[in-house]
Amino acid sequence: METILKSYDTKLDSKNRISIRGARFDYYSVTEYENGKIVLEPRVLVAPFEVSENTLSMMDKSMENLKKGKAGKPIDLNGF
């Protein structure tokens, strides 16, 4: 069972925002349900230039395949 750290009421301000008192995170994912329930889950954003080891490995394999001539046909982007 989860421990409740805080419980308080809040209201929308004039710009339809709410305040989270003493928020521990900068970013939250918001899920709103039909019954009015709103769930906030903390999110940690990844720096834009960080690439996971798995992605780097996949890119290396793709480049090896390209050098070996294992590549699909070019995609026609003229429609864009």
Distance bins in CASP14 RR format, pairs under 12 A and 6 or more apart:
PFRMAT RR
TARGET T0000
AUTHOR 0000-0000-0000
RMODE 2
METHOD distances of the structure
MODEL  1
5 20 0 0 0 0 0 1 0 0 0 0 0
5 21 0 0 0 0 0 1 0 0 0 0 0
5 22 0 0 0 0 0 1 0 0 0 0 0
5 23 0 0 0 0 0 1 0 0 0 0 0
5 24 0 0 0 0 1 0 0 0 0 0 0
6 20 0 0 0 0 1 0 0 0 0 0 0
6 21 1 0 0 1 0 0 0 0 0 0 0
6 22 0 0 0 0 1 0 0 0 0 0 0
6 23 0 0 0 0 0 1 0 0 0 0 0
6 24 0 0 0 0 0 1 0 0 0 0 0
7 21 0 0 0 0 0 1 0 0 0 0 0
8 18 0 0 0 0 0 1 0 0 0 0 0
8 19 0 0 0 0 0 1 0 0 0 0 0
8 20 0 0 0 0 1 0 0 0 0 0 0
8 21 1 0 0 1 0 0 0 0 0 0 0
8 22 0 0 0 0 0 1 0 0 0 0 0
9 18 0 0 0 0 0 1 0 0 0 0 0
9 19 0 0 0 0 0 1 0 0 0 0 0
9 21 0 0 0 0 0 1 0 0 0 0 0
10 17 0 0 0 0 1 0 0 0 0 0 0
10 18 1 0 1 0 0 0 0 0 0 0 0
10 19 1 0 0 1 0 0 0 0 0 0 0
10 20 1 0 0 1 0 0 0 0 0 0 0
10 21 1 0 0 1 0 0 0 0 0 0 0
10 22 0 0 0 0 0 1 0 0 0 0 0
10 23 0 0 0 0 0 1 0 0 0 0 0
10 38 0 0 0 0 0 1 0 0 0 0 0
10 40 0 0 0 0 0 1 0 0 0 0 0
11 17 0 0 0 0 0 1 0 0 0 0 0
11 18 1 0 0 1 0 0 0 0 0 0 0
11 19 0 0 0 0 1 0 0 0 0 0 0
12 18 1 0 0 1 0 0 0 0 0 0 0
12 19 0 0 0 0 1 0 0 0 0 0 0
12 38 0 0 0 0 0 1 0 0 0 0 0
13 19 1 0 0 1 0 0 0 0 0 0 0
17 30 0 0 0 0 0 1 0 0 0 0 0
18 28 0 0 0 0 0 1 0 0 0 0 0
18 30 0 0 0 0 0 1 0 0 0 0 0
18 38 0 0 0 0 1 0 0 0 0 0 0
18 40 0 0 0 0 1 0 0 0 0 0 0
20 26 0 0 0 0 0 1 0 0 0 0 0
20 27 0 0 0 0 0 1 0 0 0 0 0
20 28 1 0 0 1 0 0 0 0 0 0 0
20 30 0 0 0 0 0 1 0 0 0 0 0
20 38 0 0 0 0 0 1 0 0 0 0 0
20 40 1 0 0 1 0 0 0 0 0 0 0
20 42 0 0 0 0 0 1 0 0 0 0 0
23 40 0 0 0 0 1 0 0 0 0 0 0
23 42 0 0 0 0 1 0 0 0 0 0 0
24 40 0 0 0 0 0 1 0 0 0 0 0
24 42 1 0 0 1 0 0 0 0 0 0 0
24 44 0 0 0 0 0 1 0 0 0 0 0
25 40 0 0 0 0 1 0 0 0 0 0 0
25 41 0 0 0 0 1 0 0 0 0 0 0
25 42 1 1 0 0 0 0 0 0 0 0 0
25 43 1 0 0 1 0 0 0 0 0 0 0
25 44 1 0 0 1 0 0 0 0 0 0 0
25 45 0 0 0 0 0 1 0 0 0 0 0
26 42 0 0 0 0 1 0 0 0 0 0 0
26 43 0 0 0 0 1 0 0 0 0 0 0
26 44 0 0 0 0 1 0 0 0 0 0 0
26 45 0 0 0 0 1 0 0 0 0 0 0
27 40 0 0 0 0 0 1 0 0 0 0 0
27 41 0 0 0 0 1 0 0 0 0 0 0
27 42 1 0 0 1 0 0 0 0 0 0 0
27 43 1 0 1 0 0 0 0 0 0 0 0
27 44 1 0 0 1 0 0 0 0 0 0 0
27 45 1 0 1 0 0 0 0 0 0 0 0
27 46 0 0 0 0 0 1 0 0 0 0 0
28 38 0 0 0 0 0 1 0 0 0 0 0
28 39 0 0 0 0 1 0 0 0 0 0 0
28 40 1 0 1 0 0 0 0 0 0 0 0
28 41 1 0 0 1 0 0 0 0 0 0 0
28 42 1 0 1 0 0 0 0 0 0 0 0
28 43 1 0 0 1 0 0 0 0 0 0 0
28 44 0 0 0 0 0 1 0 0 0 0 0
28 45 0 0 0 0 0 1 0 0 0 0 0
29 38 0 0 0 0 0 1 0 0 0 0 0
29 39 0 0 0 0 1 0 0 0 0 0 0
29 40 1 0 0 1 0 0 0 0 0 0 0
29 41 1 0 1 0 0 0 0 0 0 0 0
29 42 1 0 0 1 0 0 0 0 0 0 0
29 43 1 0 1 0 0 0 0 0 0 0 0
29 44 0 0 0 0 0 1 0 0 0 0 0
29 45 0 0 0 0 0 1 0 0 0 0 0
30 37 0 0 0 0 0 1 0 0 0 0 0
30 38 1 0 0 1 0 0 0 0 0 0 0
30 39 1 0 0 1 0 0 0 0 0 0 0
30 40 1 0 1 0 0 0 0 0 0 0 0
30 41 0 0 0 0 1 0 0 0 0 0 0
30 42 0 0 0 0 0 1 0 0 0 0 0
30 43 0 0 0 0 1 0 0 0 0 0 0
31 37 0 0 0 0 1 0 0 0 0 0 0
31 38 1 0 0 1 0 0 0 0 0 0 0
31 39 1 0 1 0 0 0 0 0 0 0 0
31 40 0 0 0 0 1 0 0 0 0 0 0
31 41 1 0 0 1 0 0 0 0 0 0 0
31 43 0 0 0 0 0 1 0 0 0 0 0
32 38 1 0 1 0 0 0 0 0 0 0 0
32 39 0 0 0 0 1 0 0 0 0 0 0
32 40 0 0 0 0 0 1 0 0 0 0 0
33 39 1 0 0 1 0 0 0 0 0 0 0
44 50 0 0 0 0 0 1 0 0 0 0 0
46 52 0 0 0 0 1 0 0 0 0 0 0
46 55 0 0 0 0 0 1 0 0 0 0 0
50 56 0 0 0 0 0 1 0 0 0 0 0
51 57 0 0 0 0 0 1 0 0 0 0 0
51 58 0 0 0 0 0 1 0 0 0 0 0
51 59 0 0 0 0 1 0 0 0 0 0 0
51 60 0 0 0 0 0 1 0 0 0 0 0
52 58 0 0 0 0 1 0 0 0 0 0 0
52 59 0 0 0 0 0 1 0 0 0 0 0
53 59 0 0 0 0 0 1 0 0 0 0 0
53 60 0 0 0 0 0 1 0 0 0 0 0
54 60 0 0 0 0 0 1 0 0 0 0 0
54 61 0 0 0 0 0 1 0 0 0 0 0
55 61 0 0 0 0 0 1 0 0 0 0 0
55 62 0 0 0 0 0 1 0 0 0 0 0
56 62 0 0 0 0 0 1 0 0 0 0 0
56 63 0 0 0 0 0 1 0 0 0 0 0
57 63 0 0 0 0 0 1 0 0 0 0 0
57 64 0 0 0 0 0 1 0 0 0 0 0
58 64 0 0 0 0 0 1 0 0 0 0 0
58 65 0 0 0 0 0 1 0 0 0 0 0
59 65 0 0 0 0 0 1 0 0 0 0 0
59 66 0 0 0 0 0 1 0 0 0 0 0
60 66 0 0 0 0 0 1 0 0 0 0 0
60 67 0 0 0 0 0 1 0 0 0 0 0
61 67 0 0 0 0 0 1 0 0 0 0 0
61 68 0 0 0 0 0 1 0 0 0 0 0
61 70 0 0 0 0 0 1 0 0 0 0 0
62 68 0 0 0 0 0 1 0 0 0 0 0
62 69 0 0 0 0 0 1 0 0 0 0 0
62 70 0 0 0 0 1 0 0 0 0 0 0
62 71 0 0 0 0 1 0 0 0 0 0 0
62 72 0 0 0 0 0 1 0 0 0 0 0
63 69 0 0 0 0 0 1 0 0 0 0 0
63 70 0 0 0 0 0 1 0 0 0 0 0
63 71 0 0 0 0 0 1 0 0 0 0 0
64 70 0 0 0 0 1 0 0 0 0 0 0
64 71 0 0 0 0 0 1 0 0 0 0 0
65 71 1 0 0 1 0 0 0 0 0 0 0
65 72 0 0 0 0 1 0 0 0 0 0 0
66 72 0 0 0 0 1 0 0 0 0 0 0
END
